Amino acid sequence: MKVKLGSAYLPLLLTFFVFSVKAQELNGSQELIDKLKQSLEVSSQGQLQILAIKDTPLTDIFEIELNTGELLYSDITGSYLFAGDMYETTISGLVNLSSGTRQSRTQEKIANIAEDEMIIYTPEVDVKATLTVFTDVDCTYCRALHKDVEALLEQGIKIRYLAYPRGGEAADSYEKMISVWCSGDRHKSLTQAKNGQNLPKRECETPILDHYQLGNEIGISGTPALIFPDGRLIPGYMDVDRLVALLNIN
């Protein structure tokens, strides 16, 4: 079978045969990394890269994090790859270990972004939760979410916007978002842009493409993309009541 990974298709042999080779025989897994890097880069013409590799609860099975935000699993020889989530069976049900990894990775990456790179709306009341949103000014559902900002603030939800022009530099919204981020009043300019108003063209150094790349790394493919405090990534628009319920605030 073939599994789609980003813009590339990699033929993956799905097998649960586990080799008994010990991890130390791979020189600290460097041999495994080198073999997987070569295979993935050849198959994807250099578009897929390995960001991290780590142990799993299964002996000699490793988790591979790709720059697309996807996770694969490899046997210790690097000869076989598994596509799909890994679950642990417990007396209380199934636990998605892959989901936990994605959330912790997302938390780490978001935490590394300085808030002065963001456009932030802070409640006048006590902050009960923080919602980080990847947004595009031309996105219909992003505009709908932006109209809910006041109501979200009243609920004690802090909104932090990151830029995600769909299509990157090729997006029609890219230059508009530069004008927003370069504005002396980002809040006003963001609202104007989301209302479809033309903004004066501005130029400065912005983090927009860094935000866009980060969004790709954590698996964002559209906007709005909502990042919850626990690292959950939820795509699409949600109304205020639904967001309050998912954030588990009163």
VENPE-V668749 format. One record per helix or strand of 2 or more residues. SS is the DSSP state (alpha for helix, beta for strand). FROM is the first residue (numbers start at 1). TO is the last residue. If there is no record, write none. Layout:
ss & from & to
SS & FROM & TO
SS & FROM & TO
This chain:
ss & from & to
beta & 2 & 5
beta & 8 & 11
alpha & 23 & 26
alpha & 30 & 43
beta & 50 & 55
beta & 61 & 66
beta & 71 & 75
beta & 81 & 83
beta & 87 & 90
beta & 93 & 96
alpha & 97 & 111
alpha & 115 & 117
beta & 119 & 121
beta & 129 & 135
alpha & 140 & 147
alpha & 149 & 154
beta & 157 & 163
alpha & 168 & 170
alpha & 174 & 181
alpha & 186 & 194
alpha & 208 & 217
beta & 225 & 227
beta & 233 & 235
alpha & 240 & 247
